[in-house]
Amino acid sequence: MAADDRATAIPFNALERQHGGSLGAELAAAVEHVVRSGWYVLGEEVGAFEREFAAYCGVADAIGVGNGSDALELAIAALDLPSGSRILVAPNAAMYGTLAILANACEPVFVEVDAESGALDPDAVERALDDDVRAVIVTHLYGRLAPIETIIARAAARGIPVIEDCAQAHGAARGGRRAGSFGTLGCFSFYPTKNLGALGDGGAVVTNDAALAERVRRLRQYGWATKYDVAIAHGRNSRLDELQAAILRKKLARLDAWNARRREIARRYHAGIAHDRIQVPALRGDDDVAHLYVVRSTERDSLRQHLASRSIRTDVHYPIPDHRQRLFGGRYDTQYLPAAETLAATVLSLPCFPELRDDEVDAVIESCNGWRP
């Protein structure tokens, strides 16, 4: 790509825009404060962020961990399930939940999703619940709250805990409750591109269950009850560090405004994209923080190439359903989940981040409408 093309390209994300100006100065000061403190792991910044993030989510406890994948693994480990336990999971969320299940020596059970929202279908969950199912992972895909209340009610009738995967849904709310506050445990990623992103990896587990919170705290640091006293099995080294916590504290104050801007971009796309080969998602309210703006087309690759020719960056979230991943060696070849598989073949993510300019949004809309398959 020539230099002039790079200058005019519309990025899929541009974190350097977020980290400039007043926020950049605040982050630099926060980093300097941590450097000068001489304490870099599980110190005052982590403790303060955990309290502030728990209050934001409306839960009793937040436990900072190394990343979002560790959050999922530790949440499952905290439930202390028998080896081989069956855990329900959506097959269209990039394997994160599935890998966490496998890491805990448990068995993923892939459940069909809703063809419109991409979230777990509560009726499919109901059909999959049996005496061997020990947990359900519900992913709030693309920043939209899943039908979490219905799924929890059906799981609770059997005494089955529900883990929320909130990695894309920081701040999404319904009925006065935010993502992470519905289930037994909620798991967050603070990967830099998330709605609330660190300057590196980071994650958190949130819960209202004091006993589970204590288990996660122990599990994130070797299983220690006190230093060098290993009290429980399956502990690891997975700790949110002081630098990332300090950065996240500064960003948390801006999260709601950033989410509002994401929703505004989504509304502009919804109102402007008018092409009979492009399906735009339904507009939602506060329960959608527009982490990704995902359209669909049966000619997805042609649309993506068209946008690329106009220097518009896109991505696909996600192209391979979990049950079709090569690591399973064909184990699930006979399982057909039509909604999940159709989504994998048709979804395309357009640029959607708070610093995206209105003229760039308009250019994406114009390019979509000008596509000739």
N, C-alpha and C positions, 0 to 999 in steps of 0.2 A: 504494500500500500504506500502510495506517495505521501510526502509530508503534508501536502495541502488536503489530501483525503482524510488524514488523521485529524486535522484541525476541524473539519466540518462533519466528521462522523458523529452519529448519535449513539452514545454508549449504552450498553445494557445496564450498567451501573457505573458510578463515578464517585468513589469514596473520597477522592481528593477534594471534591466540591464541598462535601459535608465537613471536612476537617480543616477548612480554611476559616478566615475571619475570626470572630470572637470565640467560637468554640475551639478553634485551633490553639488560641492563646490560653484558654482554660485547661485544655488537655496538657499543654506543655507545662503549665504551672502544677498540675496534678502529678505529672510524672516527676518533676523536680522535687516535689514534696516527698514522694515515696523514696526516691533515690537518697535524699538527705536523711530520711528516717532511719535507714539501716535495717529495716524489717521488711522482708519481701514476700513472705508466704504466711497465710492465715494470721494476719495482723488486724489492726484497727480498721483499715479500709475494707477488707473482706467482711468483717463483722458489721460495719455500717451499711455496706451495700446489701448484705443479706437481710438486715432489718428493713431497709427502705424498699427492697424489691418485694419482700413478703407483704408489706403494707400496701404496696401498689397492686399486687395480685389479689389482696384480700384473704390471705391465708396466715396461719400462725407461724410457719417456719419456711425459710428458704436456705438451702445448703449449696454453697458454691462449689462447683467441681470443674474438672479440666476441660470438658467440652460437652456438646449435646449428646454425642453417642455414649459417653460415659454416664451421663444423666440417665439415659434409658436403661443401660446395663445395671447401674446401681439401684434404680427404682425396682427393677425385677428382682435383683439380689436381695433387696430389703424385705421382699415378701416371703423369702425363705421357702421357695417352692421345691417340691421333690424333683429330682432329675427326671427328665422326660415329660414334664407337665406340658399340656397343650395350652397355647396362648393364641387367641384370635388377633389377627392383624390384617390391615389393608394391604393389597398387593401392588399399589400404585404410588408408593411414597419412598422410592429410591433405596429400599433395603435397610434403612436405618433401624426401624423397629425389628425387622426380621433378624438382622445381625445381632442385635442385643439379645433377642430370644435365644439364638444359637449359642452366643457366648455364655449363657447361663445353663447350657445343656438342656434346654427345653425345646419343644416342638412347635414350629409355627403352623398355624391353621389359617390359610388364606381365605378371606371372606370377600364376597362381591361388594362393589361400591355403587353408589347412586350415579346414574348415567349423566346427570346434569351437574351435580356439585363435586363429584369425585370422592366424597366422604363415605365412610362405612354406611351401608344400608342397614338400618335397624332391624328390618325384617330378616335380612340375611344373617345378621348377628343372632337373632332369635332362633333361627333354624340351626345354626352352628353350635349353640350352647348345648353341652351334654355333661355327663357326670365327670368326664376327664378334663374339661376345660377349667383352668385355674386362674386365668386373668384375661383381660381384653386391653389391647392398646388402641386408642382412638387418636388418629392424626387429624389435626385441624389444618387441612391442606390449603396451601396458597394464602393462608391468613384468614380463612373463613372458619368460624366455629362449626364443627360437625353437629349433628343432632344428639349432642352429648347427654342431655337430660333423659331422652328416651332410651338410649343405650344403657345408661347407668341404671335406670329403673328396671330394665329387663335383666341386667346382670345381677343387680342387688337382690332380686327375687330368688336367685340361686346362691347368694352369698359370695359372688365373684367380684374381686376388686377390678377397678378400671384405672389404667394409666393414661393420662393425657400426654400426647406428643405435641407440645406447644412451640416447637422450634420456629414455626413461621407465623405465630399468632400472638406475639407480645402485645397485650393491651386490648385484644378483641373481647367484646363484652356483650352479654345478653341478660336482660332482667336484673341489671345491677351487679352481675357477677362477671369476673374476668377469667380468661383462659388460665387454666391451672388450678382454679378454685373449685371445680366441679367434681373431679375424680378423687380417687384414693391418694394418688400422687400425680404431680404434673412435672414435665421435663422440658427444659428450655436449652436452646443453643444461643450463644452470643458470638457466633462466627461473624466476621466483619460485615457481611452483606445482609445480616438479619435486620429486622426493624429496630432492634436494640442490639448493636454490634460492638464488640471490643476491637482492639487493635491487634488481634491474634485470636487464639482459641479461648473458649470459656463456656461454661454451662452452669445450670442450677437445677436442683430438684426442689419442688415446693410441696407442702402438705399441711393438713390440719391435724394429723395424727402424730402426737408427740413421740410415741414409741418408734414409729417408722422414721421420723426425723432423726432420732438418736442413732438408729441403725445406719442410716445413710452417712451421718457424720463419722461414724466409726469405719464404715466400709471405705470411705474416700481416703482414709489415712491408715492403711495397713490392717484395719480391724482393731486398732488400739482402743482400749478403754481409757488408759492413761499411757504416757509415753513408754514405749517398749513392752507394754502389757497387751498382748494380742488376745482379745476376748472372743472374737467371732471370725468365722472362716470367710474366705473369698474377698478379703480386703485388698486394696490396691493403693497406689499413689495417684490420686486424681484430685488436685486442689486448685481452685481458682487462685491466681496469684494477686498480690497487692497492686501491682501496676494496672492490671486489667480491671480490678474492682474499682480503683480510683477513676479510671476512664469511664466505666459504666455508670458510676454515680453521677458524673457530669452529664452524660447522655440521657439518663433516665428522666431528667427534668424536661427534656425536649421531646420525649417519645410521643406523647399525645398529639403535639403539633405536627410531628412528622407523619403520624398515621393519618391525620386529617388531610394533609397534602396528598398522600397516597390515594385516599378515597376520592379527592378532587380529580386527580389524574384518571382514575378509573371511570368516574362519571363523564369526563370529557371523551374518553375512548368510547364509552357506551353510546353517547349521544352522536358521535361523529362517524364511527365506522359503519358503513352501510354497503355491504357487499354480499351477494347471495351465496358466495362460497366461503364466507367467514362467519362463524358463530361466536358471538361475544357472550361473556358470562352475564348472568342476571345481576342486577344491582342489589346490593345488600346495605344494611345499616351499620350500626356500631359493632355488629358481630363479624365484620369483615375489615381487616386492617390492610388489605391489598398488598400483601407481601410480594405477590406476583400477579401480573395481569395476564391471564392465560386465555387465548382464543383457540378455536378449533377449526380445522379444515381437513377435508378428505384429501386435499392436495397440499398438505403442509409443507413438503419439501420445496415445491414450486414457489409458494408464498415466501418461504424463508430465503430462497435464492433471490427472489425479486427484491425483498427488503435489503438484503446484503448488497445488491447492485446499487442501491441508493445509500450505502454506508450506514444502514440502520442495523445495529447489533440485536440479535435475538438468542433465545436458548430453548431447549426442550426439557420440560420437567413433567414426566420422565419417560424415556423412550423404551425401557425394558421392564415389563412387570416382574415382580419378585419371583413368581412361580415359573417364569421363563428364563431365569438367570442360569448361566452355564454351570455355576458351582454345584447345582443340584443334579447335574448329570442326567437330566430327563426324568427325574423322579416324579414330577408333577405334569408330565406330558398329557395325561388323560384329563386333567382338570381344566375346564374351559370357563373363564370368567369374562363374558362378552363385554360388559361395560368397561372393566379395567383394561382389557386388551384394545378396545376401540379408542379409549382415551390415549393410550400409549402411542397409537399410530396417528393421532390427529392433533394433539395439543402443541401449541406454540406460545412461548412467553415473550411479550413485548416489553420494551423498556418501561419500568415503573419504579421510580425512586424519588424521594422528596425533593431533590435538587434538579430534577428534570424540568427544563423550562417549557413554558406554554408553547413557544414557537416550535420546539422539538416535538412536543405532543402533537401539534397540528401537522407537522411534517410526517410523522408516523401515520396519522389518520389519512392524510392525502395519499401517501404511498400505498397503504392498504386498499383504499378505494380505487386506486389507479392500476391495481394488479389485473393482468389479463392472463388467466391460466392457459 
